[in-house]
């Protein structure tokens, strides 16, 4: 009666013990490589299969849909696109992540600034007033950035317009050594909400704040077992922690959780990967300072409490004895990093917003901005969102639910 995608090596890790008081197994999502397993059941009475998840693999959903009902017309828009809502201003039931909200506001500000940058642009000066929605944007099963819908006042005429911006993340990963065995390293990414079953970080946009529980996802190609050192360095050039991590043979995706005491100092963090104390890779990532807390703009006192790092050490001891091995006194990071971090930790009001925006502009790029409404605007260069293929207002026929075609069974 049903087909389930069991990969027990990945799905039986008791990853939900914090939710339920029993330890069981959970099936994996079907992916494109599993299509043949589904196709061979066509002659059997199989009425139900699980699990499918568009945010993991939409292509297999599309393949089954077209296999059952035929291909979509060649000019159908959005067939390889997927939008997933991540924030809505009318959703009062969901507790919003403060770092996410702070970043969304910053992205609206830098997008408004981006609109007014060209010298020949007139009437494109906007001041964001309200964040309405955000969406995760995927193309061909790859994360392609965030879409932020916001209201903004045009400073030329005082009218309020709805704008949507498409922003994409920057990655700052440098792999210095490609020799064996460390040459097995494929990728590093810091995030939260690691899914050991699907081997992904569920925080797709990688938005991190002072209260985030960090996870380093590290992926490796096939090869022999060896050990590496993983060092975490905060924006003040403080060695927050260092760990020895084993890399097993074969292709491998691991999740390293440093268990740092919060709040994390906001700014640019670094991870250095070492093998026999030789640096083989370095990753920079952003911990976003908070502009909003508990649903409102943060006060100066609250900002100072959360933007100066933890009381004492990040772990149970001081790791400053590793500074020499990590070349912290010789690399490009200023020796004044601690003083700069202390100064940043005191910022409030417009100074705080400017600091956040400077960091955001380093780690996020504005790709495009569109206007939701066909309202006369002094900004003549803005496309309408429903005509922009990336926009959440773009037509998405494959996801619309309407009448059932009695001849094919397809829902239109």
Secondary structure, 3 states (H helix, E strand, C coil): CEEECCCHHHHCCCCCCCCCCCCCCCCCCCCHHHHHHHHCCCCCCCCEEECCCCCCCCHHHHHHHHHHHCCCCCCCCCCCEEEEEEEECCCCCCCCCHHHHHHHHHHHHHHHHHHCCCCCCCCCCEEEEEEEEEEEEEECCEEEEEEEEEEEEECCCCCEEEEEEEEEECCEEEECCCCCCHHHEEEEEEECCEECCCCEECCCCCCCECCCCCEEEEEECCCCCEEEEEEEECCCCCEEEEEEEEECCCCEEEEECCCCCCCCCCEEEEEEEEECCEEEEEEEEEEECCCEECCEECCHHHHHHHCCCCCCCCCCCCCHHHCCCCCCCCCCCCCCHHHHHHHHCCCCHHHHHHHHHHHHHHHEEEEEEEECCCCCCCCCCCEEHHHCCCCCCCCCHHHCCCCECCCCCCEC
